[in-house]
Amino acid sequence: RSLRLGYDVDPVLVVAPNLRGMRLPQAERAQLARRLVEEAETMPEVERAARGISVPLWSTESLGFFVPGVDSLRRLGRFTLQMASAGYFETMGTRIVRGRAFTDADRADGQLVAIVSEGMAAAVWPGQDALGRCIMIDKRSAPCRMVVGIAENIRQNSLTEPQTLQYYLAIEQIRPEEAVLFVRTRGDAATQAEAVRRRLQRVMPGAAYVTVMPMRDILDPRQRSWHLGATMFVVFGALALVLAAIGLYSVIAYT
């Protein structure tokens, strides 16, 4: 329960829009994604909202990249990717250790930027400063994306095996139409889920809809086996204590 995941759980909702087969142009899908964030942030129950393409402990994205002067990146392990909008790190509660988070200025017509995790910074640029370094997505001839921030490591796929090689790209600079929303509520997210769903449903066109899930519902199944194991250890420990107490009492009484 006290394990630091690299993000908050209880105050965060995951909102997944479903267009039900509607074929919207990319520009309209991007506009819808931005409008959902704006609509969520108008609610008094919501503290912050942002977009991403992957959900920790649920879905993982990856994309090939290159770093000038660094060969064989695969030997370092598996890198995971999150494309995120401005406000993502504040919404999730992921700390920026150095540098900065994404802002509204990180648009397609601005400087291409990236953020890396502490683990990735140490693995790719050991003994060096990762800030200001270059990452090229997909191919070596791609334009350089400058590392502007270093974020804390997160638990992406497992609670027991931290995946420390993460990097983040500004969603407006690469895939602005993606629309998985993260909504940070004031207080427990589960109690606000239905209100958020009803409010965002107004924005969806036609028969499209949104589903809302608390991050706690994603984490709980991962913790269930640990809860069960801890409960069984307590039960068997208590049973052993009772048997030992009875045995000790019996010996003393007999003596």
C-alpha positions in Angstrom: 0.0 0.0 0.0 2.9 2.4 0.7 4.8 1.6 -2.5 5.5 4.7 -4.5 4.2 4.1 -8.1 5.4 7.3 -9.6 1.9 8.6 -9.9 -1.2 9.0 -7.8 -4.1 6.5 -7.8 -7.0 7.5 -5.6 -7.7 11.0 -7.1 -7.3 10.0 -10.8 -10.0 8.9 -13.3 -9.2 7.3 -16.7 -11.7 8.5 -19.4 -11.8 6.5 -22.7 -13.8 8.1 -25.6 -15.4 5.7 -28.0 -16.6 7.0 -31.4 -18.6 3.9 -32.2 -17.1 3.7 -35.7 -17.6 7.3 -36.6 -15.0 8.5 -39.1 -13.9 11.9 -38.1 -11.0 13.7 -39.8 -7.8 13.9 -37.8 -8.2 17.6 -37.2 -11.8 17.1 -35.8 -10.6 14.3 -33.6 -7.8 16.4 -32.2 -10.3 19.3 -31.5 -12.6 16.9 -29.7 -9.8 15.6 -27.6 -8.8 19.1 -26.5 -12.5 20.0 -25.9 -12.9 17.1 -23.5 -10.0 18.3 -21.5 -11.3 21.8 -21.4 -14.8 20.6 -20.4 -13.4 18.5 -17.6 -11.4 21.4 -16.2 -14.6 23.5 -15.9 -16.0 21.2 -13.3 -15.6 22.3 -9.7 -14.9 18.6 -8.7 -11.9 18.5 -11.1 -8.5 19.8 -10.3 -6.7 19.1 -13.6 -7.1 17.1 -16.7 -4.7 15.9 -19.5 -4.4 13.5 -22.4 -2.2 10.5 -23.0 -2.0 7.3 -25.1 -1.1 4.7 -22.5 -2.5 3.9 -19.0 -0.1 2.6 -16.3 -0.7 -1.1 -15.4 -3.2 -1.4 -18.2 -1.7 -0.5 -21.6 1.8 0.2 -22.8 3.1 2.0 -26.0 6.5 1.9 -27.5 8.2 3.5 -30.6 11.6 3.1 -32.0 14.1 6.0 -31.4 17.7 6.8 -31.8 20.2 8.8 -29.8 23.2 10.4 -31.4 26.4 8.8 -30.3 24.6 5.9 -28.5 24.5 2.5 -30.2 22.5 -0.7 -29.3 19.8 0.9 -27.2 18.0 -2.5 -27.1 20.7 -3.9 -24.8 19.6 -1.5 -22.1 16.1 -3.0 -21.9 12.6 -2.2 -23.1 11.7 1.5 -23.4 8.1 2.5 -22.9 6.4 5.6 -24.4 3.8 8.1 -23.2 2.5 10.9 -25.4 1.1 13.5 -23.1 -0.4 16.9 -23.2 0.3 19.9 -21.0 -0.7 19.3 -17.5 -0.1 15.5 -17.7 2.5 15.3 -14.9 0.4 17.6 -12.6 -2.7 15.5 -13.3 -1.0 12.1 -12.6 1.1 13.4 -9.7 4.4 12.3 -11.4 7.2 14.5 -10.1 9.5 16.3 -12.5 12.9 15.9 -10.9 14.8 18.4 -13.1 13.9 20.6 -16.0 10.2 21.2 -16.8 7.0 19.5 -17.8 5.1 20.0 -21.0 3.3 23.3 -21.5 0.7 24.7 -23.9 3.6 26.1 -25.9 4.8 22.6 -26.9 2.8 22.6 -30.2 3.5 21.2 -33.6 4.9 24.6 -34.8 7.2 24.9 -31.8 10.5 23.3 -30.7 10.2 19.5 -30.6 10.7 18.3 -27.0 10.9 15.2 -24.9 11.0 14.2 -21.3 12.8 11.1 -19.9 12.7 9.2 -16.7 15.5 9.2 -14.2 16.2 5.6 -15.1 16.5 6.3 -18.8 18.6 9.4 -18.2 21.1 7.3 -16.2 21.1 4.4 -18.6 21.4 6.3 -21.9 23.7 9.1 -20.7 25.6 7.7 -17.7 27.5 10.3 -15.8 26.2 13.0 -18.1 23.4 15.6 -18.0 20.4 14.4 -20.0 18.9 17.8 -20.3 19.4 19.3 -23.7 20.2 15.9 -25.3 18.7 14.8 -28.6 16.2 12.0 -29.3 15.2 11.1 -32.9 11.9 9.2 -33.3 11.5 6.3 -35.7 14.6 7.0 -37.8 18.0 8.6 -37.6 17.1 11.2 -40.2 14.2 12.4 -38.1 14.3 15.9 -36.5 15.9 16.2 -33.1 13.6 16.3 -30.0 15.4 18.1 -27.1 15.1 16.6 -23.6 13.7 19.4 -21.5 12.8 17.5 -18.3 13.6 14.4 -16.2 10.7 12.7 -14.5 10.7 10.2 -11.6 10.5 6.5 -12.5 7.0 4.9 -12.6 5.6 1.4 -12.3 4.3 0.9 -15.8 3.7 -2.9 -16.2 4.3 -4.5 -12.8 4.3 -3.6 -9.1 7.3 -5.8 -8.4 9.5 -5.0 -11.4 9.8 -1.3 -11.9 10.1 -0.3 -15.6 12.6 2.6 -15.3 13.1 3.3 -19.0 10.3 5.7 -20.0 10.2 8.7 -22.3 7.5 11.2 -23.0 6.6 13.1 -26.1 4.4 16.1 -26.4 1.2 14.7 -27.9 0.4 17.9 -29.9 3.7 17.4 -31.7 3.2 13.9 -32.9 -0.4 12.5 -32.4 -2.8 15.2 -31.3 -5.9 13.2 -32.1 -5.3 10.7 -29.4 -7.8 11.1 -26.6 -7.3 8.9 -23.5 -8.1 11.4 -20.7 -6.7 11.5 -17.2 -8.8 13.5 -14.8 -7.6 14.5 -11.3 -10.5 15.1 -9.0 -10.7 16.8 -5.6 -10.9 13.9 -3.2 -11.6 10.3 -4.0 -12.1 9.8 -7.8 -14.6 6.9 -7.5 -17.2 9.2 -6.0 -16.9 11.7 -8.9 -16.8 9.2 -11.7 -20.5 9.4 -12.7 -20.6 13.2 -12.6 -17.5 13.4 -14.8 -19.0 10.8 -17.2 -22.3 12.7 -17.6 -20.5 16.1 -18.1 -18.1 14.7 -20.8 -20.9 12.8 -22.5 -22.4 16.1 -23.6 -19.3 16.8 -25.7 -19.4 13.6 -27.6 -20.9 13.7 -31.1 -23.8 11.5 -32.2 -23.8 8.0 -30.7 -20.2 8.3 -29.4 -19.7 7.9 -25.7 -17.1 7.9 -22.9 -16.3 5.3 -20.3 -14.9 6.4 -17.0 -12.8 4.2 -14.7 -11.0 5.1 -11.4 -7.3 4.3 -11.5 -8.0 2.4 -8.2 -10.0 -0.1 -10.2 -6.9 -0.8 -12.3 -4.5 -1.1 -9.4 -6.7 -3.2 -7.1 -6.5 -6.5 -9.1 -2.7 -6.2 -9.1 -2.7 -5.9 -5.3 -5.3 -8.6 -4.7 -2.8 -11.5 -4.5 -0.6 -9.5 -2.1 -3.6 -8.7 0.1 -4.6 -12.4 0.1 -1.1 -13.5 1.0 -0.8 -10.9 3.8 -4.2 -12.1 5.2 -3.2 -15.7 5.1 0.1 -14.9 6.9 -1.8 -13.1 9.6 -4.3 -16.0 10.0 -1.6 -18.7 10.2 0.6 -16.5 12.4 -2.4 -16.0 14.8 -3.1 -19.8 14.8 0.5 -20.5 15.6 0.4 -18.0 18.4 -2.8 -19.5 19.9 -1.3 -23.1 19.7 1.9 -21.9 21.3 0.0 -20.1 24.1 -2.2 -23.2 24.8 0.9 -25.4 24.9 2.8 -23.1 27.2 -0.2 -22.8 29.5 -0.7 -26.5 29.6 3.0 -27.1 30.5 2.9 -24.5 33.3 -0.5 -25.8 34.6 0.8 -29.4 34.6 4.0 -28.3 36.4 
